[in-house]
Amino acid sequence: MKKIILATAGAVALVSSFTAFAGPDFYVIEKARAAKHTEVQHQAACDTATMKYGALLAMPIAEAALDYSAVSADSPKGA
């Protein structure tokens, strides 16, 4: 009886550790690497566009939308 239990425990341990013997999944690794490469290229293109056209604006649009320093409810319209 003891031999059957040990054999079963050994088989369960071997089957459960099969993924360790399988090695790395190169398809998933290459897919992640390609996605990262695409993300870096997109970010570089966005940075280039910002540098090229961002110099035309005195203040970036997002900051201009949040800039309330020029207008105040207390200030007179002429000031």
C-alpha positions as CSV (number, residue, x, y, z in Angstrom):
1,M,0.0,0.0,0.0
2,K,2.9,2.3,0.8
3,K,4.4,1.8,-2.6
4,I,1.1,2.7,-4.3
5,I,0.8,6.0,-2.3
6,L,4.5,6.9,-3.0
7,A,4.1,6.1,-6.7
8,T,0.9,8.2,-6.9
9,A,2.6,11.1,-5.1
10,G,5.6,10.9,-7.4
11,A,3.4,10.9,-10.5
12,V,1.4,13.9,-9.3
13,A,4.6,15.8,-8.5
14,L,6.0,14.9,-12.0
15,V,2.9,16.0,-13.8
16,S,2.4,19.2,-11.8
17,S,6.0,20.2,-12.6
18,F,5.8,19.5,-16.3
19,T,5.6,23.3,-17.1
20,A,9.0,23.7,-15.6
21,F,10.4,21.2,-18.1
22,A,8.6,22.8,-21.0
23,G,10.9,25.9,-21.0
24,P,10.0,29.5,-22.0
25,D,7.2,30.3,-24.4
26,F,9.1,32.1,-27.1
27,Y,5.9,33.1,-29.0
28,V,4.6,35.1,-26.0
29,I,8.1,36.6,-25.4
30,E,8.4,37.8,-29.0
31,K,4.8,39.1,-29.1
32,A,5.5,41.2,-25.9
33,R,8.7,42.4,-27.4
34,A,7.0,43.5,-30.7
35,A,4.3,45.3,-28.7
36,K,6.9,47.2,-26.7
37,H,8.7,48.1,-29.9
38,T,5.5,49.4,-31.4
39,E,4.7,51.4,-28.3
40,V,8.2,53.0,-28.3
41,Q,7.9,53.9,-32.0
42,H,4.5,55.5,-31.3
43,Q,5.8,57.4,-28.4
44,A,8.8,58.6,-30.4
45,A,6.4,59.7,-33.2
46,C,4.3,61.6,-30.7
47,D,7.3,63.3,-29.2
48,T,8.6,64.3,-32.6
49,A,5.2,65.8,-33.5
50,T,5.0,67.6,-30.2
51,M,8.5,69.1,-30.7
52,K,7.7,70.1,-34.3
53,Y,4.3,71.7,-33.7
54,G,4.5,72.4,-30.0
55,A,6.9,75.3,-30.6
56,L,4.1,77.1,-32.5
57,L,2.0,77.4,-29.4
58,A,2.9,79.8,-26.6
59,M,1.2,77.5,-24.1
60,P,0.2,73.9,-24.6
61,I,-3.5,73.5,-25.1
62,A,-4.0,71.4,-22.0
63,E,-2.4,74.0,-19.8
64,A,-4.2,76.9,-21.5
65,A,-7.5,75.2,-20.8
66,L,-6.6,75.1,-17.1
67,D,-5.0,78.5,-16.8
68,Y,-7.4,80.7,-14.9
69,S,-4.8,83.3,-13.8
70,A,-5.6,85.6,-16.7
71,V,-9.3,85.8,-15.8
72,S,-10.7,86.4,-12.4
73,A,-14.2,87.0,-11.1
74,D,-12.9,89.9,-8.9
75,S,-10.9,91.7,-11.6
76,P,-12.5,94.5,-13.6
77,K,-12.9,93.8,-17.3
78,G,-10.3,96.4,-18.3
79,A,-7.5,95.0,-16.1
